[in-house]
Amino acid sequence: MIMSKLANAITAFVAGTAVGAAVGILYAPEEGNKTRDKLTYRLSKLKDKVTQLTEELTQGKEEITSEAKIQGKKVVGDLEARVKDLNKEFEELTKQIRKD
């Protein structure tokens, strides 16, 4: 109980400090305009990068899905051929057993 209260207090302190620092940077006199412009520019670049990564991940997902479908079809085809071969072998063995 005491530990959770302490953890909550520490979390609140750290969060408050972070928010205070961010507000201080954003609203600093004179240089604040430059700071806000830099932050806006960096956030814009970060947004662009996240958008690009999202598009790349989506494209990669589609490529992986397509490749998985192709490989799956190959595996199914190979298994079907193997099952047919095994059925033929089974039928031949059954015929030989019946002859004997």
N, C-alpha and C positions, 0 to 999 in steps of 0.2 A: 504494500500500500504506500509506504513512504517512498520506495524506489520509483513507483509509477508517478507519484506527485513530483518527485525530483526530476524525472525524465521529462514530464510535461513542462515543468518550469524551464529546464534547459532548452527544450525544443522551442518554447515560446520566446525565450531570450534570443536564441540564434535567429529565429524567423524575424523577430522585431529588429534585430541588428541588420539583417540583410535588407529588409524593407526600408529601414532608415537610411542605409548607405545608398540604396538605389534612388530613393527620393532626393537625398542630398546631392548625388551626382546629377540627376536630371534637372534639379532646380538651383544649381550653383550659379552665383551671379556672374554675369558677363560670359565666362567660358561655358556657361550652361547651354547656350544656343549651339555652340560647337559640339558640346558633349551630346546634346540631344540629336543633332544632325548625324554624328558618328554612330550613335546607338540606332537611330532609324535606318541608316545605311547598312549597318551590320545585321540588323534584324531582317531587312529586305533581302540581303545576300543569303542569310540563313534560311529564310523562307524559300528562296529560289533553289537552294541546295537540297532542302527537304523535298520539295516538289520533284526535282530531278531524280533524287534517290527513290522516291515513291514510284515514279514512272519506270525506272530501271528495274525495280523489284517486281512490278507488275509484268513487265515484258519478260523478265527472267522466269517468272512463275508460269507464264504462258508457254515459253520455250520448254521448260522442264515438263509441264503437263503434256505437251505435244510429243516430246521424246519418250515420255513414259507410256503414252498410248501406243506409239510405234513399237517400242520394246515389248509391251504387253501383247500386242498382236503377234509378234514374232514368237514369243514364248507359247502362246496358245496354239499357233500353227505347228510348232515343233511338237508340242504335247499331243495334238490330234494325230499327227503322223506317227508318233511313237505308240499311241494307243491302237491305231490301226494295225501296226506291225505286231504288237503283242497279241491282238485278237487273232490275226492270221496264224501266229505261232501256236496259240492256244487251240485253235481249230485243228491244226495239223497234228498236234500232240493228242488231242481227243480222238481223231480218226485212227491214229496209230494204236492207241490203247484199245479201241473197239475192235480193231483187226486182230489183235493178239488175244 
